[in-house]
Amino acid sequence: MGSITLDLTRSRGLEAPYSIFFYIHGEGYDWGSGNPYDGSVLASYGHVIVVTVNFRLGILGFLKTRASPSPGPGGNLGLMDIVFALQWVRDNIAAFGGDPKRITLVGHDTGAALANMVLISKTGKGLIHRAILLSGSALSPWALIPDPDATRQEVSQQMACHLLVDPPPGKPARRPSTDDITDCLRDKPLEALMGVRLTTVRFMPSWGPFLPLEDALDPEFAMEHSGEGFITSELMLGMTTTESYNDFSASDIQVMSAIIIKAGLGRQFVTHDTTGLSSNRADQD
């Protein structure tokens, strides 16, 4: 658990044990942190223990290192970090005045997708009582990487993991494309790994969790057929009126506003949801 950091904020003024508010940050699968979230106010007013977690991100947390036919996931380490953190909380939170039987898992954006995956994962069984998913889920179109094997091969090429250092005479100098690249990457400096650049698609993550999650090939199927975990946990879903607003630049918003106004849809949407860029025009219609 050397790569996992937990911040705990305890409530004061009521008798323990307190329920647990375990928060998974969003912002993206390749950046972000749980540290900026100060849980002191929520802990004081809600009489709970607030836990935020840091977990591995980007290439360190969500690279698939084995080809798809290979046994085992060979990746999703960021998701595993969250599960290990929950296990630690379950086993140790009583020492901080917490109730291990009342853990609410909360995630925002990509954190909500990860929280949803914990719910349908066998390794997450019995770790949480409730879940709150804000602005995302495992069914969001950006929640999963569609082709993790292509990402693995791209990383292998950039890190020269596809080449043999000392190939036998008469043998090809390239490794089979199905080889596990874990050992190769362990020999690379961190700066080199962090310097990997992938082909990107706007509004879609370059790094992220991938299927299968254990034996679950499809999160929708897992949610529908799970006998425990997802089905037995109390679940709350939430969203905002301007989802993904921060993904757009000012010029994007101006173009969309013009399209909306031209289509005659402008009055309510533009006035309330585009920070006033076209509100005057909408009011004059």
C-alpha positions in Angstrom: 0.0 0.0 0.0 3.0 2.3 -0.4 1.3 4.2 -3.3 -2.0 4.8 -1.4 -2.6 7.8 0.8 -5.6 8.2 3.1 -6.7 11.5 4.8 -9.1 11.1 7.7 -11.2 13.8 9.3 -13.1 12.9 12.4 -16.3 14.3 13.8 -16.5 15.6 17.4 -19.4 16.1 19.8 -21.4 12.9 19.4 -20.7 9.4 20.7 -18.8 7.1 18.4 -18.9 5.0 16.3 -19.4 7.3 13.4 -20.4 6.4 9.9 -17.8 6.8 7.2 -17.9 9.1 4.1 -15.3 7.6 1.7 -14.7 10.0 -1.2 -13.1 9.1 -4.5 -12.0 12.2 -6.4 -12.7 12.7 -10.1 -11.2 15.2 -12.6 -9.8 12.4 -14.7 -8.1 9.1 -14.7 -4.7 10.7 -15.3 -4.6 13.6 -12.8 -6.2 14.8 -9.6 -5.9 14.2 -5.9 -7.9 13.6 -2.8 -5.8 16.1 -0.8 -7.6 19.3 -1.8 -10.9 18.1 -0.4 -11.2 19.4 3.2 -13.6 17.1 5.1 -13.6 19.1 8.3 -16.9 21.0 7.7 -18.7 17.9 6.5 -17.4 15.8 9.4 -18.5 18.5 11.9 -22.0 19.1 10.6 -22.7 15.5 9.5 -21.1 13.8 12.5 -19.2 11.4 10.2 -15.6 10.5 9.5 -14.5 11.8 6.0 -11.9 9.7 4.2 -10.3 10.8 1.0 -7.9 8.7 -1.0 -5.0 9.1 -3.4 -4.5 6.2 -5.8 -2.3 5.5 -8.8 -3.3 7.4 -12.0 -2.5 7.4 -15.7 0.1 4.9 -16.9 0.8 3.8 -13.3 -2.8 3.0 -12.5 -4.6 2.0 -15.6 -2.3 0.5 -18.2 -3.1 -3.0 -19.3 0.1 -5.0 -19.3 -1.1 -8.3 -20.6 -2.8 -9.2 -23.8 -6.5 -9.9 -23.6 -6.3 -13.8 -23.9 -3.9 -13.9 -20.9 -5.3 -14.9 -17.5 -5.8 -12.1 -14.9 -6.5 -8.5 -15.5 -2.8 -7.3 -15.7 -3.7 -3.8 -14.8 -6.5 -1.7 -13.2 -4.1 -1.0 -10.4 -5.8 2.3 -9.6 -9.0 0.5 -9.0 -7.2 -2.1 -6.9 -5.7 0.7 -4.8 -9.2 1.9 -3.9 -10.3 -1.6 -2.9 -7.2 -2.0 -0.7 -7.9 1.4 0.9 -11.5 0.3 1.6 -10.2 -2.9 3.2 -7.9 -0.9 5.4 -10.7 1.4 6.5 -12.9 -1.7 7.2 -10.1 -3.2 9.3 -8.8 -0.1 11.1 -11.5 2.6 11.2 -12.8 1.5 14.6 -9.5 2.7 16.1 -10.5 6.2 14.9 -14.1 6.0 16.3 -15.6 4.8 13.0 -18.2 2.1 12.3 -16.9 -0.3 9.7 -20.4 -1.5 9.0 -21.5 2.0 7.9 -19.2 3.0 5.0 -20.7 5.2 2.3 -18.6 5.2 -0.9 -18.9 8.5 -2.8 -17.4 9.3 -6.2 -17.6 12.3 -8.6 -17.1 12.2 -12.3 -14.4 9.5 -13.0 -14.5 8.8 -9.3 -18.2 7.9 -9.6 -17.3 5.4 -12.4 -14.6 3.9 -10.2 -17.1 3.7 -7.3 -19.6 1.9 -9.5 -16.9 -0.6 -10.5 -16.1 -1.3 -6.9 -19.8 -2.0 -6.4 -19.9 -4.7 -9.1 -16.4 -6.1 -8.3 -16.1 -9.3 -6.3 -13.2 -7.8 -4.4 -15.5 -5.0 -3.2 -18.0 -7.4 -1.8 -18.9 -6.5 1.8 -16.8 -3.4 2.0 -19.5 -0.7 1.7 -23.1 -0.2 2.8 -24.1 2.8 0.6 -22.9 4.5 -2.5 -23.4 7.9 -4.0 -22.5 8.4 -7.7 -22.2 12.0 -8.8 -21.9 13.0 -12.5 -20.9 9.5 -13.7 -21.2 5.8 -13.6 -19.7 2.6 -15.1 -22.2 3.1 -18.0 -20.9 6.5 -18.9 -19.5 6.6 -22.5 -16.1 7.7 -21.1 -16.0 5.3 -18.2 -13.9 2.6 -19.8 -11.1 2.4 -22.3 -12.5 0.7 -25.4 -9.2 -0.8 -26.7 -6.7 -1.3 -23.8 -4.6 -3.7 -26.0 -3.9 -1.0 -28.5 -2.8 1.3 -25.6 -0.5 -1.5 -24.3 1.1 -1.9 -27.7 1.6 1.9 -28.1 3.3 2.0 -24.7 5.4 -1.0 -25.6 6.6 0.6 -28.8 7.5 3.9 -27.0 9.3 2.1 -24.2 11.0 -0.4 -26.6 9.4 -3.3 -24.7 8.7 -5.0 -28.0 12.5 -5.5 -28.6 14.7 -8.2 -27.2 17.9 -6.9 -25.6 20.1 -9.9 -26.7 18.2 -11.9 -29.2 19.6 -15.4 -29.9 21.4 -15.8 -33.2 18.9 -16.4 -36.0 15.9 -15.4 -33.9 13.7 -12.4 -34.4 14.7 -9.3 -32.3 11.0 -8.6 -31.4 9.0 -10.1 -28.6 5.6 -11.6 -29.4 2.9 -8.9 -29.2 1.1 -11.0 -26.5 4.1 -10.8 -24.0 3.5 -9.3 -20.6 5.4 -5.9 -20.5 5.3 -5.5 -16.7 9.0 -6.5 -16.2 10.1 -4.3 -19.0 8.3 -1.3 -17.6 9.7 -1.9 -14.1 13.2 -1.3 -15.5 12.3 2.1 -17.0 12.8 5.3 -15.0 9.6 7.1 -13.8 10.4 10.1 -16.0 10.3 7.9 -19.1 7.0 6.3 -18.1 5.4 9.7 -17.4 6.7 10.9 -20.8 4.6 8.5 -22.8 2.2 10.3 -25.1 -0.9 8.5 -26.5 -3.1 9.2 -29.5 -6.0 11.1 -27.9 -9.7 11.7 -28.8 -11.2 14.8 -27.5 -13.6 14.3 -24.5 -12.4 10.8 -24.1 -9.8 9.7 -21.6 -6.4 8.4 -22.7 -6.1 6.3 -19.6 -8.8 4.5 -17.7 -10.1 1.2 -16.4 -10.8 -1.6 -18.8 -12.8 -4.8 -19.0 -12.9 -7.5 -17.8 -13.3 -6.6 -14.1 -12.5 -10.1 -12.8 -15.0 -12.3 -14.6 -17.4 -9.4 -15.5 -17.2 -8.8 -19.2 -19.8 -6.1 -19.2 -20.7 -3.7 -16.3 -24.4 -3.5 -17.3 -24.7 -7.3 -17.2 -22.8 -7.4 -13.9 -25.2 -4.8 -12.4 -28.3 -6.7 -13.6 -27.2 -10.1 -12.4 -25.2 -9.4 -9.3 -26.8 -11.1 -6.3 -24.9 -8.9 -3.8 -22.8 -5.8 -3.8 -24.5 -3.6 -6.4 -28.0 -4.8 -5.9 -27.9 -5.0 -2.1 -26.2 -1.6 -1.5 -28.3 1.5 -1.1 -27.5 3.8 -4.1 -28.0 7.5 -4.8 -27.4 9.1 -8.2 -26.8 12.8 -8.8 -25.9 15.2 -11.6 -25.6 18.9 -12.3 -27.4 21.1 -14.8 -24.2 21.7 -16.8 -22.4 18.3 -17.0 -19.0 18.4 -18.7 -19.2 22.2 -18.9 -15.5 22.5 -18.0 -14.5 20.3 -20.9 -15.5 23.1 -23.3 -13.5 26.2 -24.1 -15.0 29.6 -24.4 -15.0 29.4 -28.2 -16.8 26.0 -28.0 -19.5 27.6 -25.8 -19.9 30.5 -28.1 -20.4 28.2 -31.1 -22.9 26.0 -29.3 -24.8 29.1 -28.1 -25.1 30.4 -31.6 -26.3 27.0 -32.8 -28.9 26.7 -30.0 -30.2 30.3 -30.6 -30.4 29.7 -34.3 -32.4 26.5 -33.7 -34.9 28.5 -31.5 -33.9 26.7 -28.3 -32.0 29.6 -26.7 -34.1 31.3 -24.1 -33.8 29.0 -21.1 -30.7 27.0 -21.9 -28.5 29.8 -23.0 -29.6 32.2 -20.3 -28.9 29.8 -17.5 -26.2 27.4 -18.7 -23.6 29.4 -20.7 -22.4 31.9 -18.1 -24.1 34.8 -19.9 -22.2 34.6 -23.2 -25.4 34.9 -25.2 -28.0 35.8 -22.5 -28.6 39.2 -24.0 -29.4 37.8 -27.4 -31.7 35.2 -25.9 -33.6 37.9 -23.9 -34.2 39.9 -27.1 -35.9 37.0 -29.0 
